[in-house]
């Protein structure tokens, strides 16, 4: 099962010469230019720590308050 969004490529295009490079490369294989860093994945990363946006709560964890609900008093 693949959870990677379709718009994320596993290659980087060089901003100087346009060559396709491996996702992990920091410099272009073709011309040696510095490649941009990888973009952040929208909605969090699969396997992200608990509390990440879109992550399910751990079994037995307290449910977060509903949006707009009053906050409980701090002891």
ZAZAVO-615898 format. One record per atom (N, C-alpha, C): y, x, z; residue in three letters; residue number from 1. Coordinates in pm, 1 decimal. Atoms other than C-alpha are relative to their C-alpha. Layout:
(rec (Y,X,Z),'ALA',NUM);
...
***
This chain:
(rec (-116.9,83.6,0.0),'UNK',1);
(rec (0.0,0.0,0.0),'UNK',1);
(rec (123.8,88.5,0.0),'UNK',1);
(rec (-119.8,-83.9,12.9),'UNK',2);
(rec (338.2,145.3,-97.6),'UNK',2);
(rec (120.5,-74.6,55.3),'UNK',2);
(rec (-118.3,61.0,-60.3),'UNK',3);
(rec (648.5,73.9,109.5),'UNK',3);
(rec (129.1,61.9,-52.5),'UNK',3);
(rec (-118.5,-67.2,51.8),'UNK',4);
(rec (884.3,299.1,-87.6),'UNK',4);
(rec (75.6,-95.3,-92.4),'UNK',4);
(rec (-78.5,85.2,89.8),'UNK',5);
(rec (1168.9,97.9,-247.2),'UNK',5);
(rec (-2.1,54.8,-142.8),'UNK',5);
(rec (11.7,-39.3,140.1),'UNK',6);
(rec (1156.1,104.8,-627.9),'UNK',6);
(rec (114.5,89.0,-46.4),'UNK',6);
(rec (-114.4,-75.6,49.3),'UNK',7);
(rec (1505.2,255.3,-666.2),'UNK',7);
(rec (3.7,144.7,48.3),'UNK',7);
(rec (1.3,-137.0,-50.4),'UNK',8);
(rec (1417.0,575.9,-481.5),'UNK',8);
(rec (-91.8,83.8,-86.5),'UNK',8);
(rec (76.4,-87.8,87.1),'UNK',9);
(rec (1303.7,856.1,-709.4),'UNK',9);
(rec (-52.2,118.0,79.2),'UNK',9);
(rec (55.1,-118.5,-64.5),'UNK',10);
(rec (1085.3,1147.1,-610.0),'UNK',10);
(rec (47.7,126.3,-70.6),'UNK',10);
(rec (-59.4,-113.2,68.8),'UNK',11);
(rec (1296.2,1375.6,-832.2),'UNK',11);
(rec (150.3,-0.3,23.4),'UNK',11);
(rec (-145.4,-13.1,-7.1),'UNK',12);
(rec (1652.1,1505.3,-816.2),'UNK',12);
(rec (48.7,48.4,-136.0),'UNK',12);
(rec (-61.0,-46.8,123.3),'UNK',13);
(rec (1870.2,1542.4,-1123.7),'UNK',13);
(rec (108.9,100.0,35.1),'UNK',13);
(rec (-100.8,-102.7,-22.0),'UNK',14);
(rec (2082.9,1856.2,-1141.3),'UNK',14);
(rec (136.2,-51.4,-46.4),'UNK',14);
(rec (-132.2,45.3,40.9),'UNK',15);
(rec (2457.0,1771.8,-1145.1),'UNK',15);
(rec (62.5,90.4,-106.6),'UNK',15);
(rec (-55.8,-94.6,97.6),'UNK',16);
(rec (2523.5,2079.1,-1366.0),'UNK',16);
(rec (-65.7,-13.6,-137.3),'UNK',16);
(rec (68.4,-1.4,130.4),'UNK',17);
(rec (2255.3,2076.0,-1638.9),'UNK',17);
(rec (-79.9,-126.8,-27.4),'UNK',17);
(rec (72.3,125.8,18.5),'UNK',18);
(rec (2083.8,1737.8,-1583.5),'UNK',18);
(rec (-150.9,11.9,7.9),'UNK',18);
(rec (145.5,-19.4,-7.3),'UNK',19);
(rec (1736.3,1889.7,-1542.1),'UNK',19);
(rec (-57.7,-76.4,118.6),'UNK',19);
(rec (69.8,66.6,-109.9),'UNK',20);
(rec (1485.1,1698.0,-1329.3),'UNK',20);
(rec (-66.9,106.0,85.7),'UNK',20);
(rec (54.9,-95.5,-95.1),'UNK',21);
(rec (1378.1,1886.5,-1017.2),'UNK',21);
(rec (-83.1,-72.8,103.6),'UNK',21);
(rec (80.0,55.1,-107.5),'UNK',22);
(rec (1123.1,1831.3,-742.6),'UNK',22);
(rec (91.5,-47.4,112.3),'UNK',22);
(rec (-77.9,60.8,-108.8),'UNK',23);
(rec (1252.1,1616.6,-455.6),'UNK',23);
(rec (34.8,99.5,110.9),'UNK',23);
(rec (-21.4,-94.8,-109.6),'UNK',24);
(rec (1220.7,1907.9,-208.7),'UNK',24);
(rec (86.1,120.4,-37.6),'UNK',24);
(rec (-80.7,-114.9,42.8),'UNK',25);
(rec (1419.8,2159.9,-417.4),'UNK',25);
(rec (142.3,-8.2,53.3),'UNK',25);
(rec (-140.6,-8.8,-40.5),'UNK',26);
(rec (1757.7,2275.6,-285.1),'UNK',26);
(rec (86.6,51.8,-113.9),'UNK',26);
(rec (-71.0,-51.7,117.2),'UNK',27);
(rec (1853.2,2454.0,-609.2),'UNK',27);
(rec (-77.8,-38.2,-125.5),'UNK',27);
(rec (59.8,39.8,127.3),'UNK',28);
(rec (1786.4,2367.0,-973.8),'UNK',28);
(rec (-93.2,109.0,-53.1),'UNK',28);
(rec (95.0,-93.5,60.2),'UNK',29);
(rec (1479.7,2529.1,-1130.7),'UNK',29);
(rec (53.2,54.1,-133.2),'UNK',29);
(rec (-49.0,-35.5,133.5),'UNK',30);
(rec (1662.4,2538.8,-1466.2),'UNK',30);
(rec (119.8,94.5,4.9),'UNK',30);
(rec (-124.1,-78.6,4.1),'UNK',31);
(rec (2011.7,2675.2,-1387.8),'UNK',31);
(rec (37.9,63.3,133.7),'UNK',31);
(rec (-28.9,-59.2,-130.2),'UNK',32);
(rec (2011.3,2761.7,-1014.7),'UNK',32);
(rec (112.4,-67.0,77.2),'UNK',32);
(rec (-108.9,70.7,-69.2),'UNK',33);
(rec (2288.5,2515.3,-922.3),'UNK',33);
(rec (-53.7,-68.6,125.3),'UNK',33);
(rec (37.2,69.1,-123.7),'UNK',34);
(rec (2285.4,2361.9,-573.2),'UNK',34);
(rec (-21.0,-148.0,-30.9),'UNK',34);
(rec (31.8,140.9,21.2),'UNK',35);
(rec (2122.0,2017.1,-575.8),'UNK',35);
(rec (50.6,-83.4,117.2),'UNK',35);
(rec (-44.5,86.3,-108.7),'UNK',36);
(rec (2250.9,1721.0,-374.6),'UNK',36);
(rec (-114.2,-26.4,98.4),'UNK',36);
(rec (102.7,34.0,-98.4),'UNK',37);
(rec (2070.5,1631.9,-52.5),'UNK',37);
(rec (-56.0,-137.2,-32.8),'UNK',37);
(rec (65.1,127.6,26.3),'UNK',38);
(rec (1832.6,1337.5,-58.3),'UNK',38);
(rec (80.8,-113.7,61.2),'UNK',38);
(rec (-71.9,114.4,-55.7),'UNK',39);
(rec (1998.1,996.5,-11.6),'UNK',39);
(rec (-78.4,-63.5,113.4),'UNK',39);
(rec (65.3,70.1,-110.3),'UNK',40);
(rec (1923.9,798.2,302.5),'UNK',40);
(rec (-69.2,-124.0,-55.5),'UNK',40);
(rec (74.7,117.4,41.5),'UNK',41);
(rec (1665.5,524.2,263.4),'UNK',41);
(rec (59.7,-122.1,69.9),'UNK',41);
(rec (-57.7,117.9,-62.6),'UNK',42);
(rec (1826.9,181.8,319.6),'UNK',42);
(rec (-103.6,-74.3,83.0),'UNK',42);
(rec (89.1,78.3,-84.9),'UNK',43);
(rec (1675.6,-19.6,605.1),'UNK',43);
(rec (-89.3,82.9,89.6),'UNK',43);
(rec (80.7,-84.1,-87.3),'UNK',44);
(rec (1526.0,277.0,786.7),'UNK',44);
(rec (-117.0,63.2,-73.6),'UNK',44);
(rec (111.5,-73.4,57.3),'UNK',45);
(rec (1231.6,501.6,722.2),'UNK',45);
(rec (-131.1,-54.5,55.1),'UNK',45);
(rec (129.2,43.3,-53.3),'UNK',46);
(rec (870.5,388.7,745.1),'UNK',46);
(rec (-47.2,97.6,107.4),'UNK',46);
(rec (44.2,-84.3,-109.6),'UNK',47);
(rec (731.4,518.5,1073.6),'UNK',47);
(rec (115.5,43.9,88.6),'UNK',47);
(rec (-116.9,-34.7,-80.9),'UNK',48);
(rec (1081.9,535.6,1225.8),'UNK',48);
(rec (-24.8,-38.5,145.3),'UNK',48);
(rec (18.3,32.4,-141.1),'UNK',49);
(rec (1109.7,529.5,1605.7),'UNK',49);
(rec (33.1,-146.4,30.0),'UNK',49);
(rec (-24.6,138.4,-41.3),'UNK',50);
(rec (1109.2,193.4,1784.4),'UNK',50);
(rec (149.1,-22.3,17.5),'UNK',50);
(rec (-141.5,32.7,-10.3),'UNK',51);
(rec (1443.9,21.6,1776.6),'UNK',51);
(rec (74.1,27.1,-130.0),'UNK',51);
(rec (-62.4,-23.2,129.2),'UNK',52);
(rec (1512.7,130.1,1419.3),'UNK',52);
(rec (21.0,-134.5,-67.9),'UNK',52);
(rec (-23.1,127.4,68.0),'UNK',53);
(rec (1659.3,-142.1,1198.4),'UNK',53);
(rec (-123.1,-44.2,-76.8),'UNK',53);
(rec (114.0,54.4,70.3),'UNK',54);
(rec (1381.4,-363.6,1073.3),'UNK',54);
(rec (-134.4,35.1,60.9),'UNK',54);
(rec (126.6,-39.7,-62.2),'UNK',55);
(rec (1120.0,-208.7,1302.1),'UNK',55);
(rec (-48.7,-112.5,90.8),'UNK',55);
(rec (51.0,104.0,-89.5),'UNK',56);
(rec (890.5,-456.8,1478.1),'UNK',56);
(rec (-1.9,50.7,143.9),'UNK',56);
(rec (3.1,-37.2,-141.9),'UNK',57);
(rec (898.9,-460.1,1856.9),'UNK',57);
(rec (-142.3,36.4,39.3),'UNK',57);
(rec (131.3,-39.5,-50.9),'UNK',58);
(rec (614.2,-296.8,2043.9),'UNK',58);
(rec (-62.6,-118.4,72.6),'UNK',58);
(rec (64.9,110.2,-71.5),'UNK',59);
(rec (353.7,-536.0,2184.6),'UNK',59);
(rec (36.2,3.3,148.1),'UNK',59);
(rec (-36.4,10.0,-140.5),'UNK',60);
(rec (464.9,-655.6,2526.8),'UNK',60);
(rec (144.2,37.7,29.9),'UNK',60);
(rec (-140.3,-37.9,-21.3),'UNK',61);
(rec (824.4,-533.3,2477.8),'UNK',61);
(rec (84.4,-125.7,16.6),'UNK',61);
(rec (-86.2,117.5,-15.1),'UNK',62);
(rec (1099.6,-769.2,2593.0),'UNK',62);
(rec (71.6,-31.2,-130.6),'UNK',62);
(rec (-66.8,41.0,122.8),'UNK',63);
(rec (1255.9,-969.0,2313.0),'UNK',63);
(rec (150.8,21.8,15.1),'UNK',63);
(rec (-144.9,-17.0,-7.4),'UNK',64);
(rec (1618.2,-882.6,2228.9),'UNK',64);
(rec (67.2,-136.7,4.5),'UNK',64);
(rec (-70.0,129.0,-4.8),'UNK',65);
(rec (1874.7,-1155.8,2298.4),'UNK',65);
(rec (38.3,-45.5,-140.6),'UNK',65);
(rec (-39.2,56.2,128.6),'UNK',66);
(rec (1958.9,-1386.1,2011.1),'UNK',66);
(rec (145.5,37.9,-29.0),'UNK',66);
(rec (-140.3,-32.2,33.2),'UNK',67);
(rec (2280.2,-1299.9,1821.9),'UNK',67);
(rec (93.8,-106.3,55.6),'UNK',67);
(rec (-98.7,91.0,-57.9),'UNK',68);
(rec (2576.8,-1453.8,2001.3),'UNK',68);
(rec (-34.7,-47.3,140.5),'UNK',68);
(rec (39.5,41.0,-135.6),'UNK',69);
(rec (2383.6,-1506.7,2328.4),'UNK',69);
(rec (78.3,81.8,102.5),'UNK',69);
(rec (-72.2,-75.3,-103.4),'UNK',70);
(rec (2565.5,-1408.4,2648.2),'UNK',70);
(rec (-86.0,115.0,52.4),'UNK',70);
(rec (71.1,-116.6,-51.8),'UNK',71);
(rec (2471.8,-1065.9,2785.5),'UNK',71);
(rec (-31.6,-20.1,148.1),'UNK',71);
(rec (32.8,12.8,-142.3),'UNK',72);
(rec (2288.8,-1052.5,3119.9),'UNK',72);
(rec (89.3,92.4,83.9),'UNK',72);
(rec (-84.8,-84.6,-83.9),'UNK',73);
(rec (2487.9,-912.6,3414.6),'UNK',73);
(rec (-69.2,134.4,27.7),'UNK',73);
(rec (50.4,-134.4,-28.6),'UNK',74);
(rec (2449.9,-539.1,3479.0),'UNK',74);
(rec (-7.9,18.4,150.8),'UNK',74);
(rec (18.9,-15.2,-144.6),'UNK',75);
(rec (2308.4,-460.8,3824.0),'UNK',75);
(rec (55.4,130.3,50.8),'UNK',75);
***
